[in-house]
Amino acid sequence: MKKILSFISICLLAGVFASCNKDPEYFELPVYPDEMHVKCSVEEIVLNKGIADDVALTLTWDKATSPLSASDVVTYKVCFYPSSMKDQKSAYIETGTEQRLALTHDQLNSMVARWAMPGEAVRVTAQVLSIVNNETRYVRPEVSTVEFTATGYEKYPAYLNMVMTDAEGTVTTERLTQRQLGTGIYEATLNMKPCTYHFTTSDEPYPAYGQAVGEQMAYLTEGTISEFSCSVTGQRTVIVDTNNDFNDCRLLEIVQLPTPGVIWICGNGCSVGWNTNTTAGHMEMVGSAREPYYYAWTGEFIAGGEIKVGLGAGWGDQFFYAPEMGADPLTDHRLPMYRLQDDGGDLKWIPSVSGRYTFTLCLLATDMHTTFEPAN
């Protein structure tokens, strides 16, 4: 009898250990078959910057249904990723209840540029998810995918060439660079004379930017280039913005500092005191790459004290002076051209308020002025 009981105990323990070693079973949401069958309007596409705003491809898919209730609203969202790297997904694009998504050449190129070099073909997967909107239960999204091949273009070349032809027919080329890499905004300060001009993205004639209307540009990969025209003589800053929001070329007269980057505030009307060319008093360029003519200093100002803005190593160099002695920067926003002290006197601004303010100079020659605003 003892032997029988012992045998039964061993069997029971074996059963317990066996059940302990068995993998736990977790609840899993059911997976529903693809009833959307997404389709792509192209199997292969070479993206073209010349038609950046035109539709490059269109995805369409069949309606998905809720497995819970026919009254549930089903919405959709779409992402893209390189077929060989699923972890490189784009952000999801929501289409609502629309069973369609169209992307422009520019939109698709912005994604492709993350996955492949310009001119390099990459296999791309478009993934559509259906989202069942049910108030009480969550439904695993249904998934539908389709593949296509895309070749992107270079959106922002490292530089642009400005190709100028003067009245005698002499052609010269100047290079424009990006002040801030990756902005697509190019700049150069040149001594201009009457001429016509356009821009190229390399040392080849095309692709090129010519004039569309006014300051607006036209991007060309072939054909006749419509030239911009310059009628002025003297130093000008050329700023070309290739982004779709602007896509323009501006020829600006910007006041050039005697020593590039050297601009500082001083005086007993601010916390810097009468100290020349200090780090504490350095004025920063605060304009965007489109507006590189704004400089500002933020700090403590003292009512009744005096301030001026230096542009050199010390007192014997040029300064921006106030338009008249005692001008209040809070209310008087005139900004005369910089000069030496002996060329007009030691005229200083005198703030009427104390506290933390931002004092800004606009050095656009056609609109020189100051602003004085409370700072956080």
ABEGO torsion letter per residue (X at the ends): XAAAAAAAAAAAAAAAAAAAABBBBBBBBBBBBBAAGBBBABABBBBBAAAAABBABBBBBBBBBBAABAABBBBBBBBBBBAABAAABBBBBBAEABABBBBBAAAAAAAAAAABBBGBBBBBBBBBBBBBBBAABBBBBBBBBBBBBBBBBBABBABBBBBBBBAAGBBBBBBBBBABBGAGBBBBBBBBBBBBBBBBABABAOBBBBBBBEABBBBBABEBBBBBBBABBEBBBBBBBABAAAGBBBBBBBBBBABBGBBBBBEAABAAEBBBGBAAABBBBABBAABAABBBBBEBBBBGBBBBBBABABAABBBBBBABBGBBAAABABBBBBBBAAAGEBBBBBBABBEBBBBBBBABAAABBBBBBBBX
